[in-house]
Amino acid sequence: MTSATSPLIFWFRQDLRLSDHPGLTAALASGRPVIPLYILDETPGVRPLGGASRWWLHHALQSLRGMLPLVLRRGQAETVLLELIAQTGAAGVYWSRCYEPYAIARDSALKEKLKAAGLLAESFNSALLFEPWSISNKSGKPFQVFTPFWKHCIATAAIAPCLPALVQPNWQSAPGDALDSWALLPTRPNWASGFVPHWQPSEDGAQAALARFLDSAINGYKDNRNYPATLTTSRLSPYLHFGHISPRQIWDATHAAVLHGRVRTENDSDHFLSEIGWREFAYHLLYHFPDLPQAPLNKRFAAFPWQEDGQGLQEWQRGLTGYPIVDAGMRELWQTGWMHNRVRMIVASFLVKDLRVHWQQGEAWFWDTLVDADLANNVASWQWVAGCGADAAPYFRVFNPVLQGEKFDPEGHYVRRYVPEIAALPDKWLHRPFEAPATVLEQAGLELERSYPRPLVDHAAARDAALAAYGEIKNG
């Protein structure tokens, strides 16, 4: 039996902050003591975190524990929660909603079991501007094209204001695990050592990143976001995924910056907020098409003749494809846990169209190596590039890695940063070292195949082969 003074458990998941937090606010408003809990969930069917996400999570939990008496427990979520309820006499559990198919199945079963036992079980939206089921087209069906989806959202759906700061939270503690016992950090070797200068995995880090962006990079964002050599994007994606910041906070802060004249043109702010919109769209798709991680939205692509190219996949992962902009992107990913969005499109196009390796292989690598690995965003974006998803780039749109490099890294600053072995090449040849005259290579101290590889494939021939493969399923 529980009483009016029995505590509530608040189960933190992808909402590792204290501000603008509907679920946590509701738990504290109940008047009950609140036991803050994080579970390293081992429920069957829940996708395990990738290595880069584990690194981020360690530091995020370390930060959150500095603000409240966070209880850490490991195991299957239902078992952990029922044990903690029995140990503390808790009246129930509140949590923020997740939208991955496995999370929905887990949470639905848990909510039913808790309520059947006479316990409180409430979930809240802490991660999205719009619940996926609240948006539909004129036919009452889910959108499958981004632009009308986003126009509909901003024209017809209300965005709730941010919540006020928490006042004198009443926390209650309980025994839990030592964070280090989870061994989330890589050690032998510590491949994440290069992440440290780039990230501050915390709520303060999220707010600092947003402030930096709104103070400078948002001006010119519409055009500058395509150039990877400079810090011209917000880099908020991992903070959003782990819930260090809410999309409402970003929305409100951006509009406030426009109102106060810090943003020179609304074109820039509109384009930035449309990136928040793409995240909303990805979650909309994942909710309505829960098999998206396993199956192409365009069912014709189930018959696409993908190639088994283990060697090509490995060289792509290592940043040794022979195309400098591709290799720079893959090395940036390995060294920093992140990759510029324009370059993500280039490297993804190379994998699925030049090498014709299945998009799921690329999605799996990104899941393991990105600090912002997010199922909805990752899957929707890979299917978009592959041409088989919602609002997909036409399959015949194949990024030319040489021309993309020359257009978006014309002075070679990005490539030289991450592919230093070709840094001495003149700009003219930097993105096409395989075409450079022997004298130029010699002057640059570059020996192809020894110090830098020749291209894995001829792009023109690979493009033709990809289009022919597409023709087979298009006409089949």
C-alpha positions, 0 to 999 in steps of 0.5 A: 500500500502507498500513501500520499507521502510515498515517493515517486520514481522519475525515470530519466531516459533521453531527457537528461536536464532539469529545465523545461522538463514536463515529466519531472515538473509534474513529478515534483508538483505531485508534492511527493518526494521524487527518486531520480533514476537512470537505468542502463536498460538491458531489456531484450529488443532495446538497441544497445548504445553505440560506443560514442553514445556510451562515452557521451552517456558517461559524462552526461550522467556524471554531470546530472549527478552533480545536480541531484541524487541520481540513482543508477541501476542496470538491467531490464527496465521492468525488473529494475523498476519493480525492485526499486518500488518494492524497496522504497514503497514508491507510489509509481513511476513518471517518465518522458516518452521515447518513440523508438518501436522497441521503447514504445513496446517496452513502455506500453507493457510497463504502464499496463503492469504498473496500473494493474498493480494500482500504481501511478504510471504517467508519461510526458512529451519532453523531446518533441515540439509535436507528438507524432500522432497529432500531425496528419495530412488532409486525408488523415494520414501521416506525411511522407514529404518534409516541406508540407509536413513542416508548413502544416506544423508551423501553420496549424500546431501550437507550440507550448511555452517553456516551463519555469525553472524548478523550485526547491525540488524534494529529492529522495535517494536510494542505493544504486550502482557506481557509474564507473562500474558500467564501464561506458568509457573506452580504455584500451585503446581510448579511441574517444580521447579526441572527443574531449575538446569538442564536447561538454555533455551536459545541460550547461554544455547545451546552453553554451552551444546554443548561445555560441550559435545564436551569437555568431554562426546563425548569421549567414547560416543558410549558405554557410552551413554547407561549408565544413571547414568552419564552425557554421552549424549549431552542433546541437544534435547530441544535446538534443538526442540526450535531452540536455536541451529541449526543442522548445528552448531552441525555438524560443531562444531563436525567436528571441534572437530574431526579435532582439535583432541578433539575427540579421535575416529571418531566412537564416533563422527559418533555415535553422529551425527547419533542421529542428523540423527535419528531426520532428519529421524523422520521428513522425516517420519512425512512429508511423512506419515502425519498420523503417530501421529494417525496411525501405519505405519505398517497397520497390527497394526491397529488390535492389541489388545491393553489393556485398563489399566488405573490403569497400565498407572497411576502407570507407569506415577507415577514411581510405577511399581515395576521395579526399572529401569522403575520407576527411568526413570519415576521419572527422567522425572517428576523431570527434564523434561527429561529422558535418551534415553536408559531408554526411550526405557525401559519404553516405552517397558514396557508400550506397551509390558508388559502392552500392553497399546497403544503407543499413551498413552505413547506418550501423556504423553511424550508430556506433561512432556518432555522439548524436546517434539517434534512431529516427534521424539516422534511419530517415537520413540514410533512407533519404540519401539511398533514395528509398525513404520519405521525401527521398533524394531522387536515386539518380542524384549521385553526389560526385565526391570530387565536385562536392569537395571543390565546391564546399571546401574550395581552399581545402582547409577541411581536407587538409585538417583530416587528410594531412598526408595530401596537405601539400598538394595545390588546391587544384589537385587536392580533391583529385590527387589521382589526376595530379601530374607526377611532378606535382605528386613528387613536389608534394611528397605524395606517392599514391597507393603508398602514402594515400590510396587511389580511388576504390572505384571510378566515380563515373563508372560507379554512377552508371552501374548504380543507375542501371541497378535502379533501372532494374527495380524501377522497371521491374 
